[in-house]
Amino acid sequence: MTLRIHLALDSGAHSIYERFIAPKVGGGASKENISVQAKIYGTMDLSFYHGPQYKAYVEKYVRFVKEHIKALDFYVTLDIIFDPKLSWESQLYLESCGIKPMPVFHYGEDHSWFKKYIDRYEHVGVGGLGQTTTKNKYVDFANKTFDMVCDSRGRPQNKIHGFAMGAFDLMLEWPWHSVDASSPFFFARMGTVVLPSPVIHHGKVKGWDFFSPTKPFAVTARRRFAKRSIEQLPDVTRRALMQYFEELGFTLEQLQEYTPRDVVNLYFFLRASQEIMRAREEKLGVAYPLKFYVSGKPSGATAKKGIDEICTQLTRLGIEDLYY
């Protein structure tokens, strides 16, 4: 069996915002309260987007997309965070350059902009929790968003991609076509792994519930005194999780290293997305995909060798597709 790797390309728009726009208003977007954003919305200094440095970046991005387009599942527009009008204009400009990126609708924007996108495009991206909001507020926003794309049976008529959508309950709540998150690598970098809930009957593990994930557990020796360290668990739970590691072919000693933790976390998220798809099929009466794209840099892979090892291990575990 060969692991199929599917690639999506982010445009770097969020990084541009964090580096060149957010510092002028007192901090990065991911750290601000949404009420603060509301005060500066429409009044931010966006002159960078009209300067030569940004123009050169756009031209480079267009060239890169054209050179690699055959290898990409999709590629993202150069959206202007917190300015939907400029984002729309940027989308049209990129199309005039001969590419057709996936547009992005952000939390906090008027849904009239989302209506423009879904009327014109099959595949639309929606900003996740990375943009200065709480989960409760995001639920209201996402409910309205999916009400606009779903029929009376809850079946989406457009393909919606969720950015920074690593929270399992949010992945499950709405019929995303695809999501991305850096959670598998982030948790691994912090010395933690995300695990399924053990199904225990008469004191013995009978299986694993990927549909009901546990919270991340610390597995490294340096974090053995952490509140949610595997060393602090009740014996029955700890034995069950050690059995899970063994079934995946890893020892606790091996999980002291970055790459095995990357593999364990990726395996969980990929299996969990499969369980979500099964639940959707029962609910909607039709198969509907959920493609989980892992984003960011592997926790310990500073060279191609680390990424190759991740792919080798996922293949060994029966994973057929990796979205990145």
C-alpha positions as a LaTeX table, in Angstrom:
\begin{tabular}{lrrr}
\hline
Residue & $x$ (\AA) & $y$ (\AA) & $z$ (\AA) \\
\hline
Met1 & 0.00 & 0.00 & 0.00 \\
Thr2 & 1.24 & 3.48 & $-0.87$ \\
Leu3 & 0.32 & 6.57 & 1.10 \\
Arg4 & $-1.38$ & 9.15 & $-1.10$ \\
Ile5 & $-0.40$ & 12.71 & $-0.16$ \\
His6 & $-2.83$ & 15.51 & $-1.01$ \\
Leu7 & $-1.55$ & 19.09 & $-0.87$ \\
Ala8 & $-3.29$ & 22.40 & $-0.24$ \\
Leu9 & $-1.54$ & 25.76 & $-0.36$ \\
Asp10 & $-2.12$ & 28.58 & 2.07 \\
Ser11 & $-1.36$ & 32.06 & 0.78 \\
Gly12 & 0.35 & 33.45 & 3.86 \\
Ala13 & $-2.28$ & 36.17 & 4.25 \\
His14 & $-2.61$ & 35.63 & 7.99 \\
Ser15 & 1.16 & 35.85 & 8.49 \\
Ile16 & 1.22 & 39.08 & 6.51 \\
Tyr17 & $-1.50$ & 40.50 & 8.72 \\
Glu18 & 0.32 & 39.46 & 11.90 \\
Arg19 & 3.63 & 40.92 & 10.76 \\
Phe20 & 2.70 & 44.12 & 8.98 \\
Ile21 & $-0.81$ & 45.16 & 10.11 \\
Ala22 & $-1.52$ & 43.89 & 13.63 \\
Pro23 & 1.54 & 45.51 & 15.26 \\
Lys24 & 0.16 & 48.92 & 14.29 \\
Val25 & $-2.96$ & 48.29 & 16.37 \\
Gly26 & $-1.27$ & 46.94 & 19.45 \\
Gly27 & $-0.88$ & 43.22 & 18.99 \\
Gly28 & $-1.52$ & 40.13 & 16.96 \\
Ala29 & $-5.04$ & 39.26 & 15.88 \\
Ser30 & $-4.95$ & 35.97 & 17.70 \\
Lys31 & $-4.45$ & 37.74 & 21.03 \\
Glu32 & $-7.03$ & 40.49 & 20.74 \\
Asn33 & $-10.57$ & 40.54 & 21.99 \\
Ile34 & $-13.15$ & 40.75 & 19.22 \\
Ser35 & $-14.62$ & 43.91 & 20.77 \\
Val36 & $-11.25$ & 45.60 & 20.31 \\
Gln37 & $-11.22$ & 44.49 & 16.69 \\
Ala38 & $-14.68$ & 45.99 & 16.24 \\
Lys39 & $-13.34$ & 49.40 & 17.27 \\
Ile40 & $-10.47$ & 49.34 & 14.80 \\
Tyr41 & $-12.38$ & 47.60 & 12.00 \\
Gly42 & $-12.33$ & 49.78 & 8.93 \\
Thr43 & $-9.80$ & 52.18 & 10.45 \\
Met44 & $-6.64$ & 50.05 & 10.35 \\
Asp45 & $-3.65$ & 51.26 & 8.41 \\
Leu46 & $-3.79$ & 49.06 & 5.33 \\
Ser47 & $-1.29$ & 51.04 & 3.28 \\
Phe48 & 1.04 & 48.02 & 3.20 \\
Tyr49 & $-1.39$ & 46.27 & 0.84 \\
His50 & $-0.92$ & 49.09 & $-1.68$ \\
Gly51 & 2.87 & 49.20 & $-1.51$ \\
Pro52 & 5.62 & 47.63 & $-3.63$ \\
Gln53 & 6.54 & 44.92 & $-1.11$ \\
Tyr54 & 3.06 & 43.46 & $-1.11$ \\
Lys55 & 2.73 & 43.80 & $-4.89$ \\
Ala56 & 5.94 & 41.79 & $-5.31$ \\
Tyr57 & 4.57 & 39.14 & $-2.94$ \\
Val58 & 1.35 & 38.83 & $-4.94$ \\
Glu59 & 3.27 & 38.41 & $-8.18$ \\
Lys60 & 5.49 & 35.75 & $-6.58$ \\
Tyr61 & 2.46 & 33.91 & $-5.22$ \\
Val62 & 0.76 & 33.86 & $-8.62$ \\
Arg63 & 3.93 & 32.46 & $-10.24$ \\
Phe64 & 4.27 & 29.80 & $-7.56$ \\
Val65 & 0.67 & 28.65 & $-7.96$ \\
Lys66 & 0.99 & 28.40 & $-11.72$ \\
Glu67 & 4.20 & 26.39 & $-11.40$ \\
His68 & 2.72 & 23.88 & $-8.93$ \\
Ile69 & $-0.98$ & 23.93 & $-9.70$ \\
Lys70 & $-1.13$ & 20.30 & $-10.86$ \\
Ala71 & 0.07 & 19.13 & $-7.44$ \\
Leu72 & $-2.50$ & 21.11 & $-5.44$ \\
Asp73 & $-5.98$ & 20.13 & $-4.26$ \\
Phe74 & $-6.70$ & 23.82 & $-3.82$ \\
Tyr75 & $-4.91$ & 27.07 & $-3.05$ \\
Val76 & $-6.11$ & 29.98 & $-0.95$ \\
Thr77 & $-6.74$ & 33.56 & $-1.94$ \\
Leu78 & $-4.71$ & 36.48 & $-0.61$ \\
Asp79 & $-7.45$ & 37.73 & 1.66 \\
Ile80 & $-7.24$ & 41.00 & 3.58 \\
Ile81 & $-8.19$ & 40.14 & 7.13 \\
Phe82 & $-10.93$ & 42.37 & 8.57 \\
Asp83 & $-11.54$ & 44.12 & 5.25 \\
Pro84 & $-14.04$ & 42.10 & 3.17 \\
Lys85 & $-14.17$ & 44.66 & 0.36 \\
Leu86 & $-10.42$ & 44.50 & $-0.22$ \\
Ser87 & $-10.56$ & 40.71 & 0.05 \\
Trp88 & $-13.17$ & 40.60 & $-2.71$ \\
Glu89 & $-11.08$ & 42.91 & $-4.88$ \\
Ser90 & $-7.99$ & 40.78 & $-4.22$ \\
Gln91 & $-9.90$ & 37.67 & $-5.27$ \\
Leu92 & $-10.95$ & 39.26 & $-8.56$ \\
Tyr93 & $-7.43$ & 40.53 & $-9.20$ \\
Leu94 & $-5.91$ & 37.07 & $-8.72$ \\
Glu95 & $-8.46$ & 35.66 & $-11.14$ \\
Ser96 & $-7.45$ & 38.30 & $-13.67$ \\
Cys97 & $-3.90$ & 36.94 & $-13.32$ \\
Gly98 & $-5.08$ & 33.53 & $-14.48$ \\
Ile99 & $-5.55$ & 31.62 & $-11.22$ \\
Lys100 & $-8.72$ & 30.72 & $-9.31$ \\
Pro101 & $-7.98$ & 30.59 & $-5.59$ \\
Met102 & $-10.43$ & 29.54 & $-2.90$ \\
Pro103 & $-11.96$ & 32.72 & $-1.40$ \\
Val104 & $-12.13$ & 33.21 & 2.36 \\
Phe105 & $-14.95$ & 34.54 & 4.53 \\
His106 & $-13.94$ & 35.65 & 8.05 \\
Tyr107 & $-15.66$ & 35.65 & 11.40 \\
Gly108 & $-17.14$ & 39.10 & 12.04 \\
Glu109 & $-17.81$ & 39.96 & 8.41 \\
Asp110 & $-21.33$ & 40.60 & 7.21 \\
His111 & $-22.87$ & 37.48 & 5.71 \\
Ser112 & $-23.74$ & 39.39 & 2.55 \\
Trp113 & $-20.10$ & 38.81 & 1.57 \\
Phe114 & $-20.50$ & 35.09 & 2.17 \\
Lys115 & $-23.57$ & 35.14 & $-0.07$ \\
Lys116 & $-21.47$ & 36.67 & $-2.86$ \\
Tyr117 & $-18.93$ & 33.90 & $-2.51$ \\
Ile118 & $-21.31$ & 30.94 & $-2.42$ \\
Asp119 & $-23.22$ & 32.32 & $-5.40$ \\
Arg120 & $-20.02$ & 32.43 & $-7.43$ \\
Tyr121 & $-17.78$ & 29.67 & $-6.06$ \\
Glu122 & $-18.24$ & 25.99 & $-5.28$ \\
His123 & $-15.40$ & 25.89 & $-2.72$ \\
Val124 & $-15.26$ & 28.60 & $-0.02$ \\
Gly125 & $-13.03$ & 28.91 & 3.03 \\
Val126 & $-14.35$ & 30.06 & 6.40 \\
Gly127 & $-12.14$ & 31.44 & 9.12 \\
Gly128 & $-11.98$ & 29.47 & 12.35 \\
Leu129 & $-11.23$ & 30.24 & 15.97 \\
Gly130 & $-7.88$ & 31.76 & 15.12 \\
Gln131 & $-9.45$ & 35.16 & 14.58 \\
Thr132 & $-10.13$ & 36.63 & 18.00 \\
Thr133 & $-13.36$ & 35.02 & 19.07 \\
Thr134 & $-14.75$ & 32.64 & 21.66 \\
Lys135 & $-16.20$ & 29.24 & 20.88 \\
Asn136 & $-19.74$ & 30.30 & 21.88 \\
Lys137 & $-19.69$ & 33.30 & 19.55 \\
Tyr138 & $-18.25$ & 31.20 & 16.77 \\
Val139 & $-21.11$ & 28.69 & 17.09 \\
Asp140 & $-23.65$ & 31.43 & 16.35 \\
Phe141 & $-21.59$ & 32.62 & 13.40 \\
Ala142 & $-21.12$ & 29.11 & 11.96 \\
Asn143 & $-24.80$ & 28.22 & 12.41 \\
Lys144 & $-25.79$ & 31.20 & 10.28 \\
Thr145 & $-23.06$ & 30.38 & 7.76 \\
Phe146 & $-24.15$ & 26.78 & 7.23 \\
Asp147 & $-27.83$ & 27.72 & 7.22 \\
Met148 & $-27.01$ & 29.59 & 4.02 \\
Val149 & $-25.42$ & 26.59 & 2.28 \\
Cys150 & $-27.44$ & 23.62 & 3.54 \\
Asp151 & $-30.73$ & 22.32 & 2.24 \\
Ser152 & $-33.67$ & 21.33 & 4.44 \\
Arg153 & $-31.97$ & 18.01 & 5.28 \\
Gly154 & $-28.73$ & 19.67 & 6.30 \\
Arg155 & $-26.84$ & 18.76 & 3.14 \\
Pro156 & $-24.36$ & 21.48 & 2.05 \\
Gln157 & $-24.65$ & 22.77 & $-1.50$ \\
Asn158 & $-21.13$ & 24.24 & $-1.45$ \\
Lys159 & $-17.83$ & 22.80 & $-0.30$ \\
Ile160 & $-16.85$ & 24.65 & 2.87 \\
His161 & $-13.30$ & 24.55 & 4.23 \\
Gly162 & $-12.74$ & 25.43 & 7.89 \\
Phe163 & $-9.47$ & 27.12 & 8.78 \\
Ala164 & $-7.85$ & 26.40 & 12.18 \\
Met165 & $-10.59$ & 23.86 & 12.90 \\
Gly166 & $-8.89$ & 21.39 & 15.20 \\
Ala167 & $-11.54$ & 21.29 & 17.93 \\
Phe168 & $-13.25$ & 17.92 & 17.60 \\
Asp169 & $-16.70$ & 19.18 & 18.61 \\
Leu170 & $-16.59$ & 21.93 & 15.97 \\
Met171 & $-15.44$ & 19.48 & 13.31 \\
Leu172 & $-18.42$ & 17.32 & 14.21 \\
Glu173 & $-21.03$ & 20.08 & 14.52 \\
Trp174 & $-21.20$ & 21.21 & 10.87 \\
Pro175 & $-20.78$ & 19.44 & 7.51 \\
Trp176 & $-17.37$ & 20.79 & 6.57 \\
His177 & $-15.98$ & 19.45 & 3.32 \\
Ser178 & $-12.47$ & 19.93 & 4.68 \\
Val179 & $-10.70$ & 21.49 & 7.63 \\
Asp180 & $-7.13$ & 22.25 & 8.58 \\
Ala181 & $-5.34$ & 22.47 & 11.90 \\
Ser182 & $-1.83$ & 22.35 & 13.29 \\
Ser183 & $-3.07$ & 20.53 & 16.43 \\
Pro184 & $-1.32$ & 17.16 & 15.79 \\
Phe185 & 2.10 & 18.81 & 15.50 \\
Phe186 & 1.40 & 21.39 & 18.19 \\
Phe187 & 0.45 & 18.77 & 20.78 \\
Ala188 & 3.44 & 16.62 & 19.84 \\
Arg189 & 5.74 & 19.61 & 20.25 \\
Met190 & 4.32 & 20.12 & 23.76 \\
Gly191 & 5.07 & 16.51 & 24.69 \\
Thr192 & 1.42 & 15.44 & 24.54 \\
Val193 & $-0.72$ & 13.04 & 22.52 \\
Val194 & $-4.44$ & 12.96 & 21.76 \\
Leu195 & $-6.02$ & 9.58 & 22.35 \\
Pro196 & $-9.33$ & 7.81 & 21.77 \\
Ser197 & $-11.42$ & 6.80 & 24.77 \\
Pro198 & $-10.90$ & 3.15 & 25.72 \\
Val199 & $-14.02$ & 0.99 & 25.62 \\
Ile200 & $-13.65$ & $-1.05$ & 28.82 \\
His201 & $-15.87$ & $-4.00$ & 29.67 \\
His202 & $-15.34$ & $-6.06$ & 32.83 \\
Gly203 & $-11.99$ & $-4.40$ & 33.32 \\
Lys204 & $-10.70$ & $-5.23$ & 29.84 \\
Val205 & $-10.26$ & $-3.00$ & 26.80 \\
Lys206 & $-12.62$ & $-4.10$ & 24.03 \\
Gly207 & $-11.85$ & $-1.32$ & 21.56 \\
Trp208 & $-11.24$ & 2.38 & 21.04 \\
Asp209 & $-13.78$ & 5.16 & 20.67 \\
Phe210 & $-12.35$ & 7.73 & 18.24 \\
Phe211 & $-15.70$ & 9.47 & 18.25 \\
Ser212 & $-15.24$ & 10.47 & 21.90 \\
Pro213 & $-11.69$ & 11.76 & 22.22 \\
Thr214 & $-9.90$ & 12.26 & 25.49 \\
Lys215 & $-8.06$ & 15.47 & 26.25 \\
Pro216 & $-4.34$ & 15.53 & 25.40 \\
Phe217 & $-2.11$ & 13.63 & 27.81 \\
Ala218 & 1.52 & 14.46 & 28.53 \\
Val219 & 3.75 & 11.46 & 27.87 \\
Thr220 & 7.27 & 12.85 & 28.19 \\
Ala221 & 9.39 & 12.39 & 31.28 \\
Arg222 & 9.95 & 16.11 & 31.67 \\
Arg223 & 6.17 & 16.57 & 32.02 \\
Arg224 & 5.48 & 13.59 & 34.26 \\
Phe225 & 4.19 & 15.86 & 37.03 \\
Ala226 & 1.78 & 17.73 & 34.76 \\
Lys227 & $-1.87$ & 17.61 & 35.80 \\
Arg228 & $-2.82$ & 15.51 & 32.79 \\
Ser229 & 0.33 & 13.44 & 32.59 \\
Ile230 & $-0.09$ & 9.77 & 31.75 \\
Glu231 & 1.91 & 9.09 & 34.91 \\
Gln232 & $-0.86$ & 10.68 & 37.01 \\
Leu233 & $-3.72$ & 8.60 & 35.59 \\
Pro234 & $-5.57$ & 5.87 & 37.47 \\
Asp235 & $-3.97$ & 2.48 & 36.89 \\
Val236 & $-6.84$ & 1.07 & 34.81 \\
Thr237 & $-6.79$ & 4.06 & 32.43 \\
Arg238 & $-3.03$ & 4.11 & 32.21 \\
Arg239 & $-2.87$ & 0.40 & 31.37 \\
Ala240 & $-5.49$ & 0.90 & 28.67 \\
Leu241 & $-3.55$ & 3.71 & 27.03 \\
Met242 & $-0.31$ & 1.76 & 27.22 \\
Gln243 & $-2.15$ & $-1.02$ & 25.39 \\
Tyr244 & $-3.19$ & 1.53 & 22.73 \\
Phe245 & 0.42 & 2.61 & 22.22 \\
Glu246 & 1.45 & $-1.02$ & 21.93 \\
Glu247 & $-1.22$ & $-1.69$ & 19.31 \\
Leu248 & 0.16 & 1.24 & 17.30 \\
Gly249 & 3.64 & $-0.23$ & 17.62 \\
Phe250 & 5.15 & 2.32 & 20.01 \\
Thr251 & 6.53 & 2.12 & 23.52 \\
Leu252 & 6.33 & 4.92 & 26.04 \\
Glu253 & 10.10 & 5.26 & 25.68 \\
Gln254 & 9.74 & 5.84 & 21.94 \\
Leu255 & 7.12 & 8.51 & 22.58 \\
Gln256 & 9.79 & 10.60 & 24.28 \\
Glu257 & 10.78 & 11.51 & 20.71 \\
Tyr258 & 8.95 & 14.00 & 18.49 \\
Thr259 & 8.22 & 11.95 & 15.38 \\
Pro260 & 6.39 & 9.06 & 17.12 \\
Arg261 & 4.15 & 11.63 & 18.85 \\
Asp262 & 3.46 & 13.26 & 15.48 \\
Val263 & 2.43 & 9.86 & 14.14 \\
Val264 & 0.18 & 9.01 & 17.09 \\
Asn265 & $-1.57$ & 12.39 & 16.91 \\
Leu266 & $-2.01$ & 12.29 & 13.14 \\
Tyr267 & $-3.37$ & 8.76 & 13.36 \\
Phe268 & $-5.96$ & 9.91 & 15.91 \\
Phe269 & $-7.16$ & 12.91 & 13.87 \\
Leu270 & $-7.37$ & 10.88 & 10.66 \\
Arg271 & $-9.29$ & 8.07 & 12.35 \\
Ala272 & $-11.56$ & 10.59 & 14.09 \\
Ser273 & $-12.41$ & 12.26 & 10.78 \\
Gln274 & $-13.37$ & 8.83 & 9.41 \\
Glu275 & $-15.75$ & 8.36 & 12.34 \\
Ile276 & $-17.29$ & 11.77 & 11.70 \\
Met277 & $-17.88$ & 10.79 & 8.08 \\
Arg278 & $-19.70$ & 7.63 & 9.16 \\
Ala279 & $-21.90$ & 9.64 & 11.50 \\
Arg280 & $-22.68$ & 12.11 & 8.73 \\
Glu281 & $-23.73$ & 9.36 & 6.37 \\
Glu282 & $-26.20$ & 8.09 & 8.95 \\
Lys283 & $-27.54$ & 11.59 & 9.59 \\
Leu284 & $-27.66$ & 12.94 & 6.04 \\
Gly285 & $-28.40$ & 9.70 & 4.23 \\
Val286 & $-25.52$ & 10.24 & 1.83 \\
Ala287 & $-21.75$ & 9.89 & 2.04 \\
Tyr288 & $-20.07$ & 13.25 & 2.54 \\
Pro289 & $-16.30$ & 13.66 & 2.98 \\
Leu290 & $-14.34$ & 15.32 & 5.73 \\
Lys291 & $-10.76$ & 15.89 & 4.68 \\
Phe292 & $-8.47$ & 16.76 & 7.56 \\
Tyr293 & $-5.45$ & 18.76 & 6.37 \\
Val294 & $-2.67$ & 18.95 & 8.92 \\
Ser295 & $-0.91$ & 22.29 & 8.76 \\
Gly296 & 2.37 & 23.60 & 10.06 \\
Lys297 & 5.75 & 22.02 & 10.51 \\
Pro298 & 6.15 & 18.55 & 12.07 \\
Ser299 & 7.19 & 18.91 & 15.68 \\
Gly300 & 10.68 & 17.51 & 15.35 \\
Ala301 & 11.19 & 17.15 & 11.62 \\
Thr302 & 13.86 & 19.62 & 10.59 \\
Ala303 & 14.69 & 17.61 & 7.49 \\
Lys304 & 12.92 & 15.53 & 4.88 \\
Lys305 & 13.94 & 12.39 & 6.76 \\
Gly306 & 11.50 & 13.18 & 9.59 \\
Ile307 & 8.58 & 13.68 & 7.22 \\
Asp308 & 9.47 & 10.48 & 5.37 \\
Glu309 & 9.38 & 8.58 & 8.67 \\
Ile310 & 5.92 & 9.99 & 9.48 \\
Cys311 & 4.63 & 8.79 & 6.11 \\
Thr312 & 6.23 & 5.36 & 6.55 \\
Gln313 & 4.63 & 4.91 & 9.97 \\
Leu314 & 1.19 & 6.06 & 8.81 \\
Thr315 & 1.35 & 3.58 & 5.94 \\
Arg316 & 2.24 & 0.83 & 8.40 \\
Leu317 & $-0.87$ & 1.78 & 10.43 \\
Gly318 & $-3.13$ & 1.42 & 7.40 \\
Ile319 & $-3.63$ & 5.11 & 6.59 \\
Glu320 & $-4.15$ & 5.53 & 2.86 \\
Asp321 & $-4.45$ & 9.31 & 2.49 \\
Leu322 & $-2.60$ & 12.18 & 4.17 \\
Tyr323 & $-3.84$ & 15.72 & 3.58 \\
Tyr324 & $-1.25$ & 18.42 & 4.14 \\
\hline
\end{tabular}
